[in-house]
Amino acid sequence: MTAVTAKRFSIAEYHRLGEQGFFAPDERVELIRGELILKAAKGRLHSVCNSLLVEELILLLARRARVRAQEPIILSDDSEPELDVVIARKHSDNYLSSHPEPADILLVIEVSDSTLKYDRTTKLSLYAETGISNYWIFNLVDNQLEMHSEPYQKQNGSCSYQLQRVVLPNQTVVIPAFPELSLDLSLVFPA
């Protein structure tokens, strides 16, 4: 009997596929643990929340950090997710030479409705495994912010976060690495 295995892609192979026109122009794809993942279409609620979030973060961080929206990050040789929002350290070339890597990243954020389960499992594990210190999920299903911090490895080898906190849409939260800055969630969650 022959075992069936899936072809896993490296970031270099993934980029070559894009350069050769393998993906349709309107196809949103990301590379997660070597697999090509088709991203879900964004609904109106997702788009509004993401836009409001980016606007607020840009105003709050005003040149203190780089706020990137819908842009890739590099987590390993086989993972280049495109997150809704990333707050990265300032970089002398504004990340022209390379997308942000774990050492550059202060916070990753997913705005989540149809992909909530995937964001809470696969992506959470991936971010923890690569040492991302802070991961937030704007959970539009339950209308709450889920904050995850302090990545660790479980006894079974999988990774997660030690601290998990749920914050309601009428509250404020401190932005990681900027204790003097608070984000008013009522300005982000669509009414």
C-alpha positions in Angstrom: 0.0 0.0 0.0 1.3 3.5 -0.9 0.9 6.3 1.5 -0.6 9.5 0.2 1.2 12.7 1.1 0.4 16.3 0.3 2.9 18.6 -1.3 4.1 21.2 1.2 5.4 24.5 -0.2 8.3 26.7 1.1 8.0 30.5 1.0 10.3 30.6 -2.0 8.1 28.1 -3.9 4.9 30.0 -2.9 6.4 33.3 -4.2 7.4 31.6 -7.5 3.8 30.4 -7.9 2.6 33.9 -7.5 5.2 35.3 -9.9 4.1 32.7 -12.5 0.5 33.7 -12.3 -0.7 30.5 -10.6 -3.2 32.4 -8.5 -6.2 34.3 -10.0 -5.8 38.1 -9.6 -8.7 38.3 -7.1 -7.7 35.1 -5.2 -6.6 35.8 -1.6 -4.1 33.1 -0.6 -1.7 32.7 2.4 0.9 30.1 3.2 0.4 28.3 6.6 2.7 25.5 7.5 3.4 24.7 3.9 -0.2 24.6 2.8 -1.9 27.1 0.5 -4.9 28.5 2.3 -7.7 30.3 0.5 -8.8 33.2 2.6 -12.5 33.7 3.3 -14.2 36.7 1.6 -14.6 39.6 4.0 -18.1 40.6 4.9 -19.2 44.2 5.6 -19.0 43.8 9.4 -15.4 42.5 9.1 -14.4 45.3 6.7 -15.8 48.0 8.9 -14.2 46.7 12.1 -10.9 46.3 10.4 -11.0 49.8 8.9 -11.9 51.4 12.2 -9.2 49.4 14.0 -6.5 50.4 11.6 -7.6 54.1 11.8 -7.5 54.1 15.6 -4.1 52.3 15.8 -2.5 54.7 13.3 -3.7 57.7 15.3 -2.6 56.2 18.6 0.8 55.0 17.5 1.7 58.1 15.4 5.1 57.1 14.2 6.0 55.0 17.2 5.5 51.7 15.4 4.6 50.4 12.0 0.9 49.5 11.6 0.4 47.1 8.7 -3.0 46.1 7.4 -3.7 43.1 5.2 0.0 42.5 4.7 2.2 39.4 5.1 4.6 38.5 7.9 7.2 35.7 7.8 7.0 33.2 10.6 9.2 30.4 9.3 10.4 28.9 6.0 6.9 27.6 5.3 4.5 30.2 6.8 3.7 33.6 5.5 0.2 34.5 6.8 -1.5 37.8 5.8 -3.1 39.2 8.9 -5.7 41.8 9.3 -3.4 44.0 11.4 0.2 43.8 12.6 2.0 46.2 14.8 5.7 46.0 14.1 8.7 47.8 15.4 9.9 50.7 13.3 12.5 49.4 10.7 15.1 51.6 9.0 13.9 50.5 5.5 10.2 50.3 6.4 10.3 46.5 5.7 11.4 47.0 2.0 14.0 44.2 2.4 11.7 41.7 4.1 8.3 41.4 5.7 8.3 41.6 9.5 9.5 38.5 11.3 8.7 37.4 14.9 11.4 39.5 16.5 9.9 42.6 14.8 6.3 42.0 15.8 4.7 43.6 18.8 1.1 42.4 18.2 -0.8 40.4 15.6 -4.5 40.9 15.2 -7.2 38.9 13.4 -10.7 40.3 12.9 -12.8 37.1 13.0 -16.3 36.0 12.2 -16.4 33.1 9.6 -12.8 32.0 10.4 -13.2 32.2 14.2 -12.5 28.5 14.9 -9.4 28.6 12.5 -8.1 31.7 14.2 -8.5 30.3 17.7 -6.8 27.0 16.8 -4.4 26.8 13.8 -3.4 30.5 13.8 -3.2 30.8 17.6 -0.9 27.7 17.7 1.3 29.0 14.9 1.7 32.4 16.4 2.5 30.9 19.8 5.0 28.4 18.3 6.9 31.2 16.6 7.1 33.3 19.7 4.6 36.0 18.9 4.1 37.6 22.3 0.7 39.1 21.8 -2.2 37.9 19.7 -5.7 39.5 19.6 -8.8 38.2 18.0 -11.6 40.7 17.4 -14.4 38.1 17.8 -17.3 39.5 15.8 -19.5 36.4 16.5 -19.5 37.0 20.3 -18.7 40.8 20.0 -15.6 40.7 22.2 -11.9 41.0 22.0 -9.9 37.9 22.9 -6.4 38.8 24.1 -3.6 36.1 24.2 -0.2 36.6 25.6 2.8 34.7 27.0 3.4 31.9 24.5 4.4 28.5 25.8 4.8 24.9 24.7 2.5 22.3 26.2 3.7 18.8 27.3 2.3 17.3 24.1 4.5 19.7 22.0 1.7 22.0 20.7 1.9 25.7 21.6 -0.6 28.1 23.1 -0.7 31.1 25.3 -0.7 31.1 29.1 -2.7 34.3 29.5 -6.1 34.7 27.9 -8.4 37.6 28.6 -11.8 38.6 27.2 -12.6 42.3 26.9 -16.0 43.7 26.1 -16.7 46.2 23.3 -17.4 49.1 25.8 -14.0 48.8 27.5 -10.5 50.0 26.8 -7.2 48.0 26.5 -3.6 48.9 26.7 -1.6 48.4 23.5 1.3 45.9 24.1 4.7 47.6 24.3 3.0 51.0 24.8 1.6 51.1 28.4 0.8 54.8 28.0 -1.6 54.1 25.1 -5.1 52.7 25.4 -7.5 51.6 22.7 -11.2 52.4 23.2 -13.0 49.3 21.8 -16.2 51.2 21.4 -14.5 53.1 18.6 -13.6 49.8 16.8 -16.5 47.4 17.2 -19.2 48.3 14.7 -22.4 49.5 16.6 
